[in-house]
Amino acid sequence: MKRSPDKISILGFGCMRLPVKDQRIENIDDEKFTEMLHYAIDNGVNYVDTAWPYHNEASEPAVGRALSGGYRDKVFLATKLPTWLIESREDMDFYLNEQLKRLQTDHIDYYLVHALTKTRWKKITSHDVFDFLDSARKDGRIRNAGFSFHDELPLFKEIVDSYDWDFCQIQYNYMDENYQAGKEGLDYAASKDLGVIIMEPLRGGHLAGNIPEDIRSIWEETNEGTSPAGWGLRWVWSHEAVTTVLSGMSDMEQVRDNVDTAKKGHVDNLSADEVDMISRVRDIYRQRMRVPCTNCRYCMPCPAGVNIPECFNRLNIAYMFEDPEFAKTTYKIFTRENGKASLCIECGKCEEVCPQNIAIRESLKEVVHLFEKE
């Protein structure tokens, strides 16, 4: 990690997709999870990431239990301030102190201001988040301060420049080079000497499972033995600015595969032919897109408040990965504060400036039909 003497493993254990019992998300299978986490740690993984809301608030306590018996001292522990719950400066101390109890520890090694968007950034700064971070660093409750990000590049740069951060966390994978902070944000943070944690390296698992046959045939061209998940991880690891990559592992097979792949995770780990292979896979996924939106944002801001690029991103996910339910769930999350397609007043201003000549108004109607109709 830049700015820090900590030698962090290139693979981090993300604790938001843990094994559960009875298909109940909050009923984490402690025995299976502990076995998985201990195996990962025993094989070199030393960064463990959780957060207040994961598994309906059951992840942090489960991590605390799994790290008891000496394992806490073997890892750098990361969790996050739940920004959407903060209504005062005092709330920040309350949640951090509760997290320390849940995790059975007296300090958090890497503490993030969670899931920043423009709205949450404005809110959290109005409640003096910088004073909170300074105070928590000074009294030892946190060692390093960072943030995770879910908005557009200009805001990302503004946040990076606003405080003496140690690190940040962004979404990045071979399908999302220019999404949210993207490659430019990755390099910008690294230029400021921040460590960069990568989340969603496999797009919520879509680049690892349920692989379409035409894409599977490309992966099978090589006898190299790397899984689809492994190729996704290796692509991210090939970027020098990346500090560590989080993988939300759900079973022991995934842990073993990720740990084995990490042995190949150096910056120059991909040959020219392998880079080309991943590019061909990317191209096929993009051909399955419903709307040829490039996220150029010429259509923004929408006078009615529609987040047009994000609406189309969710629509494309539904078609590219044949998973409309996941797309619908994440659509509701990303448009919870604003941006729903149903806000469209059909003024047509977006279509006048769209370089791709997309029939935006008609495509937004499809978004409403798929994601807003019960």
C-alpha positions in Angstrom: 0.0 0.0 0.0 1.4 3.4 -1.0 2.0 5.7 2.0 2.0 2.7 4.3 4.7 0.2 5.3 2.0 -2.5 5.3 2.7 -5.3 2.8 -0.8 -6.1 1.6 -1.5 -9.3 -0.4 -2.6 -8.7 -3.9 -5.8 -10.7 -3.2 -8.2 -9.4 -0.6 -11.1 -11.4 1.0 -14.4 -9.5 0.4 -17.0 -10.5 3.0 -20.3 -9.6 1.2 -21.1 -12.9 -0.5 -20.4 -15.4 2.3 -21.9 -18.9 2.5 -25.3 -18.9 4.3 -27.8 -21.4 5.7 -31.4 -21.8 4.7 -30.9 -19.2 1.9 -31.2 -16.5 4.4 -28.6 -13.8 3.7 -28.2 -12.9 7.4 -27.7 -16.5 8.5 -24.0 -16.9 7.7 -22.6 -20.4 7.9 -19.8 -19.7 10.4 -18.2 -23.1 10.0 -17.8 -22.9 6.2 -16.8 -19.2 6.3 -14.2 -19.7 9.0 -12.7 -22.6 7.1 -12.6 -20.5 3.9 -11.1 -17.4 5.6 -8.5 -19.4 7.5 -7.4 -21.2 4.4 -7.0 -17.9 2.6 -5.0 -16.4 5.4 -2.9 -19.5 5.8 -2.1 -19.2 2.1 -1.0 -15.5 2.1 -4.2 -13.4 2.0 -3.9 -10.7 4.6 -6.5 -8.1 3.7 -10.1 -8.7 4.9 -12.9 -6.3 3.8 -16.4 -6.0 5.3 -18.9 -3.3 6.0 -21.9 -2.4 8.2 -24.7 -3.4 5.8 -23.2 -6.6 4.3 -25.4 -9.7 4.9 -28.1 -7.5 6.6 -25.5 -6.4 9.1 -24.3 -9.9 9.9 -21.0 -9.8 8.1 -19.0 -7.7 10.6 -20.0 -10.0 13.6 -19.2 -13.1 11.5 -15.8 -11.7 10.6 -15.1 -10.9 14.2 -15.9 -14.5 15.2 -13.8 -15.9 12.3 -10.8 -13.8 13.2 -10.8 -14.8 16.9 -8.2 -17.3 18.2 -5.2 -15.3 16.8 -6.2 -14.7 13.2 -7.0 -11.0 13.8 -3.3 -10.4 14.3 -2.5 -11.9 10.9 -4.6 -9.5 8.8 -5.3 -5.9 7.9 -8.9 -5.4 8.6 -11.1 -3.0 6.6 -14.6 -1.8 7.2 -16.7 1.2 6.3 -18.6 4.2 7.7 -22.3 3.8 6.6 -22.7 7.3 5.1 -26.4 6.9 4.4 -27.1 6.5 8.1 -25.1 9.6 9.2 -27.2 12.5 10.5 -24.7 14.2 12.8 -21.0 14.3 13.7 -21.7 12.1 16.7 -23.2 9.4 14.5 -19.8 8.7 13.0 -18.3 7.9 16.4 -21.3 5.8 17.3 -21.0 3.6 14.2 -17.2 3.2 14.4 -17.4 2.2 18.1 -20.2 -0.3 17.3 -18.1 -1.7 14.5 -15.1 -2.2 16.8 -17.4 -4.2 19.1 -18.8 -6.3 16.3 -15.4 -7.0 14.9 -13.9 -7.8 18.4 -11.0 -5.5 17.9 -9.7 -2.2 19.2 -8.7 -0.7 15.8 -9.6 -0.9 12.1 -6.5 -0.9 9.9 -8.3 0.5 6.8 -11.4 2.5 7.4 -13.4 3.8 4.4 -16.1 6.4 4.0 -18.6 4.1 2.3 -20.1 4.3 -1.2 -19.7 8.0 -1.9 -21.9 9.7 -4.4 -22.5 13.4 -5.0 -25.4 13.4 -2.6 -23.6 11.5 0.2 -20.4 13.5 -0.3 -22.3 16.7 0.3 -24.0 15.3 3.3 -21.0 13.7 5.0 -18.8 16.8 4.6 -21.6 18.9 6.1 -21.3 16.8 9.2 -17.5 17.3 9.4 -16.3 13.9 8.4 -12.7 15.2 8.2 -12.7 16.1 11.9 -14.0 12.6 12.6 -11.3 10.9 10.6 -8.6 13.1 12.1 -9.9 12.2 15.6 -10.2 8.5 15.0 -6.7 8.4 13.5 -5.3 10.3 16.5 -6.9 8.1 19.1 -5.9 4.9 17.3 -9.3 3.5 16.4 -8.3 3.6 12.7 -4.9 3.4 11.2 -5.6 4.5 7.6 -8.4 6.6 6.2 -10.0 6.1 2.7 -13.2 6.1 0.8 -15.1 3.9 -1.6 -16.7 5.5 -4.7 -19.8 5.1 -6.9 -20.1 8.2 -9.0 -18.5 10.0 -11.9 -14.8 10.9 -12.5 -14.9 14.7 -11.8 -16.3 14.0 -8.3 -13.7 11.3 -7.7 -10.9 13.8 -8.4 -12.6 16.4 -6.2 -12.8 13.9 -3.3 -9.2 12.7 -3.8 -8.0 16.3 -3.6 -10.1 17.2 -0.6 -8.3 15.4 2.2 -5.1 13.6 3.1 -6.4 10.2 2.3 -4.3 7.0 2.5 -6.2 5.0 0.0 -9.4 4.7 -2.0 -11.6 1.9 -3.4 -13.1 1.8 -6.9 -14.9 -0.5 -9.3 -12.6 -1.8 -12.1 -12.6 -4.7 -14.4 -12.0 -5.5 -18.1 -15.6 -4.5 -19.0 -15.5 -1.2 -16.9 -12.3 0.6 -17.9 -14.2 3.9 -18.3 -17.0 3.4 -15.8 -17.2 5.7 -12.7 -13.6 6.5 -11.7 -12.2 4.1 -14.3 -8.7 3.9 -15.6 -8.2 7.7 -15.4 -9.3 7.7 -11.8 -7.1 4.7 -11.0 -4.0 6.5 -12.4 -5.0 9.8 -10.8 -5.2 8.3 -7.3 -1.9 6.5 -7.8 -0.3 9.8 -8.9 -1.4 11.3 -5.6 0.4 8.4 -3.9 -2.9 6.8 -2.7 -3.2 3.0 -2.4 -6.1 1.8 -4.7 -8.3 -1.1 -3.7 -10.3 -2.7 -6.5 -13.8 -3.9 -6.0 -16.1 -5.7 -8.5 -13.1 -7.2 -10.5 -15.6 -9.8 -11.8 -18.7 -7.5 -12.1 -20.5 -9.2 -9.2 -19.4 -12.6 -10.4 -20.9 -12.2 -13.9 -17.4 -12.5 -15.5 -16.9 -15.7 -13.5 -20.1 -17.8 -13.8 -22.8 -18.6 -16.2 -20.4 -18.0 -19.1 -22.1 -17.9 -22.6 -20.9 -20.6 -24.9 -19.3 -18.3 -27.4 -17.2 -16.7 -24.7 -16.4 -20.0 -23.0 -15.0 -21.3 -26.3 -12.5 -18.4 -26.3 -11.3 -19.2 -22.8 -10.9 -22.8 -23.7 -8.5 -21.9 -26.6 -5.7 -21.9 -24.1 -4.4 -24.8 -22.1 -3.1 -22.4 -19.5 -5.6 -23.6 -16.9 -6.8 -20.3 -15.7 -10.5 -20.0 -15.0 -12.7 -17.2 -16.3 -12.6 -15.7 -12.9 -8.8 -16.0 -12.9 -8.5 -14.2 -16.2 -10.6 -11.3 -14.8 -8.4 -11.0 -11.7 -5.2 -11.3 -13.7 -6.3 -8.5 -16.0 -6.8 -6.2 -13.0 -3.5 -7.2 -11.5 -1.7 -6.3 -14.7 -2.2 -2.6 -13.7 0.7 -1.3 -11.8 -1.4 1.3 -9.9 -3.6 -1.5 -8.2 -2.7 -2.2 -4.6 -5.1 -5.2 -4.0 -8.1 -6.8 -5.6 -11.2 -7.8 -3.5 -12.9 -11.0 -4.4 -16.3 -11.8 -2.7 -15.7 -15.5 -2.3 -18.7 -17.8 -1.5 -17.3 -21.3 -1.3 -14.0 -23.1 -0.8 -13.6 -23.8 -4.5 -13.6 -20.1 -5.3 -11.1 -19.4 -2.5 -8.7 -22.1 -3.8 -9.0 -20.9 -7.4 -8.4 -17.2 -6.4 -5.5 -18.1 -4.2 -3.9 -20.2 -6.9 -4.5 -17.5 -9.5 -2.9 -14.9 -7.2 0.4 -16.7 -7.7 0.4 -15.3 -11.2 -0.8 -11.9 -10.3 2.2 -9.7 -11.2 2.1 -6.6 -13.3 3.4 -8.2 -16.5 1.5 -11.5 -16.0 -0.4 -11.3 -19.4 1.2 -12.1 -22.8 0.2 -10.1 -25.9 -1.9 -13.1 -27.0 -3.7 -13.2 -23.6 -4.5 -9.5 -23.7 -5.9 -10.0 -27.2 -8.0 -13.0 -25.9 -9.5 -10.9 -23.1 -10.2 -8.1 -25.6 -12.1 -10.6 -27.8 -14.2 -11.7 -24.8 -14.9 -8.0 -24.0 -16.0 -7.4 -27.6 -18.5 -10.3 -27.5 -20.0 -9.1 -24.3 -20.4 -5.6 -25.8 -22.1 -7.1 -28.8 -24.7 -8.4 -26.4 -25.5 -4.9 -25.2 -29.0 -3.8 -25.6 -28.1 -0.1 -26.0 -24.8 1.1 -27.6 -24.2 3.6 -24.8 -20.5 4.5 -24.3 -21.1 6.5 -21.1 -19.9 9.7 -22.8 -22.5 11.6 -20.8 -23.3 14.1 -23.6 -26.9 13.5 -22.6 -26.3 14.7 -19.0 -27.5 16.5 -17.0 -31.1 15.4 -17.9 -33.6 18.3 -17.3 -35.9 15.8 -15.6 -33.3 14.2 -13.4 -32.9 10.8 -15.3 -29.5 9.2 -14.9 -29.5 8.1 -18.5 -26.1 6.3 -18.6 -26.8 4.4 -15.4 -30.2 3.3 -16.6 -28.6 2.0 -19.8 -25.8 0.4 -17.9 -28.3 -1.7 -15.9 -30.3 -2.5 -19.0 -27.1 -3.8 -20.7 -26.2 -5.9 -17.7 -29.6 -7.6 -18.0 -28.8 -8.6 -21.6 -25.1 -9.1 -21.6 -25.1 -11.5 -18.6 -28.7 -12.8 -19.1 -29.5 -11.8 -15.5 -32.4 -9.4 -15.4 -33.1 -10.0 -11.7 -29.6 -8.8 -10.7 -29.9 -5.8 -13.0 -33.3 -4.9 -11.5 -31.9 -5.2 -7.9 -28.9 -3.0 -8.6 -31.0 -0.6 -10.6 -33.1 0.1 -7.5 -30.0 0.7 -5.5 -28.4 3.0 -8.0 -31.6 5.0 -8.5 -32.7 5.1 -4.9 -31.7 8.7 -4.4 -32.5 9.9 -7.9 -32.2 9.1 -11.6 -35.1 6.7 -12.4 -36.1 6.2 -16.0 -39.7 7.0 -15.2 -38.8 10.6 -14.6 -38.4 11.1 -18.3 -40.7 13.8 -19.8 -39.7 12.9 -23.4 -38.3 16.4 -24.1 -35.8 14.8 -26.5 -32.9 17.1 -25.6 -30.7 14.0 -24.9 -31.3 12.6 -28.4 -30.2 15.9 -30.0 -26.7 15.5 -28.5 -26.2 11.7 -28.4 -23.1 10.8 -30.6 -24.4 7.2 -30.9 -27.9 8.4 -32.2 -29.6 6.2 -29.6 -33.4 6.4 -29.4 -33.0 7.3 -25.8 -36.7 8.0 -25.0 -37.8 4.6 -26.3 -34.9 2.8 -24.5 -35.9 4.4 -21.2 -39.4 3.0 -21.6 -37.8 -0.4 -21.8 -35.9 0.3 -18.6 -39.1 1.3 -16.9 -40.9 -1.8 -18.1 -38.1 -4.2 -17.0 -37.1 -2.6 -13.7 -39.9 -0.4 -12.4 -42.9 -2.6 -13.1 -43.7 -5.2 -10.4 
